[in-house]
């Protein structure tokens, strides 16, 4: 049985595909999807932390804070879109390992 090298879940082999190629591709996508999940969780924690979470102890004017928050939201949207694209290509649903 073929398994993802990243999360260990079983993979279904499509006709005409070499199993080694499938395992490598799925494992790479799975690994990136897990990285994205971790990055989005860190961003969410940072944004939920409010001003202190976003900036630490630095003094910054309001315009900079708004721009920073928009930048974080844009990064999160980009990561979400990449995760959705990867998930659409994947042949297995990754298990959540931490």
C-alpha positions as CSV (number, residue, x, y, z in Angstrom):
1,X,0.0,0.0,0.0
2,X,1.3,3.4,-0.9
3,X,1.6,6.0,1.8
4,X,2.3,9.8,2.0
5,X,5.8,10.3,3.3
6,X,4.6,13.5,5.2
7,X,1.5,12.4,7.0
8,X,1.4,8.6,6.5
9,X,-2.1,8.5,4.9
10,X,-2.8,5.9,2.2
11,X,-2.7,7.0,-1.4
12,X,-4.8,5.7,-4.3
13,X,-2.8,5.0,-7.5
14,X,-4.4,6.3,-10.6
15,X,-4.0,4.2,-13.8
16,X,-0.9,5.1,-15.8
17,X,1.0,6.8,-12.9
18,X,4.2,5.5,-11.6
19,X,3.8,4.8,-7.8
20,X,7.1,6.5,-6.9
21,X,6.2,9.6,-8.8
22,X,2.8,9.7,-7.1
23,X,4.2,9.3,-3.6
24,X,6.8,12.0,-4.2
25,X,4.3,14.5,-5.6
26,X,1.6,13.8,-2.9
27,X,4.2,14.0,-0.1
28,X,5.5,17.3,-1.4
29,X,2.0,18.8,-1.7
30,X,1.1,17.4,1.8
31,X,4.2,18.9,3.3
32,X,3.5,22.3,1.8
33,X,-0.1,22.2,2.9
34,X,1.0,21.5,6.5
35,X,3.5,24.5,6.3
36,X,0.7,26.7,5.1
37,X,-1.6,25.6,7.9
38,X,1.1,26.4,10.5
39,X,1.8,29.8,8.9
40,X,-1.9,30.7,8.8
41,X,-2.3,29.6,12.5
42,X,0.7,31.9,13.4
43,X,-0.8,34.8,11.5
44,X,-4.2,34.3,13.1
45,X,-2.7,34.3,16.6
46,X,-0.7,37.5,15.7
47,X,-3.8,39.3,14.4
48,X,-5.9,38.2,17.3
49,X,-3.3,39.5,19.7
50,X,-4.3,43.0,18.6
51,X,-1.8,45.9,18.4
52,X,0.6,44.3,20.9
53,X,0.5,41.0,19.0
54,X,1.1,42.7,15.7
55,X,3.9,45.1,16.7
56,X,5.3,43.9,20.0
57,X,6.5,46.8,22.1
58,X,7.4,49.1,19.2
59,X,5.7,52.5,18.9
60,X,4.1,53.0,15.5
61,X,1.5,55.4,14.2
62,X,-2.0,54.4,13.3
63,X,-1.4,54.4,9.6
64,X,1.4,52.0,9.9
65,X,-0.7,49.7,12.1
66,X,-3.5,49.7,9.6
67,X,-1.1,49.0,6.7
68,X,0.5,46.2,8.7
69,X,-2.9,44.6,9.5
70,X,-3.9,44.8,5.8
71,X,-0.6,43.2,4.9
72,X,-1.1,40.3,7.3
73,X,-4.7,39.8,6.0
74,X,-3.4,39.8,2.4
75,X,-0.7,37.2,3.2
76,X,-3.4,35.0,4.9
77,X,-5.6,35.3,1.8
78,X,-2.7,34.3,-0.4
79,X,-1.8,31.3,1.8
80,X,-5.5,30.2,1.9
81,X,-5.7,30.3,-1.9
82,X,-2.5,28.3,-2.3
83,X,-3.8,25.7,0.2
84,X,-7.1,25.4,-1.7
85,X,-5.2,24.9,-4.9
86,X,-3.0,22.2,-3.4
87,X,-6.0,20.5,-1.8
88,X,-7.8,20.3,-5.2
89,X,-4.7,18.5,-6.7
90,X,-4.2,16.1,-3.9
91,X,-5.4,12.5,-4.0
92,X,-5.6,12.2,-0.2
93,X,-6.8,14.2,2.7
94,X,-3.7,14.8,4.9
95,X,-3.8,13.8,8.6
96,X,-3.0,16.7,10.9
97,X,0.4,16.1,12.6
98,X,2.1,18.6,14.8
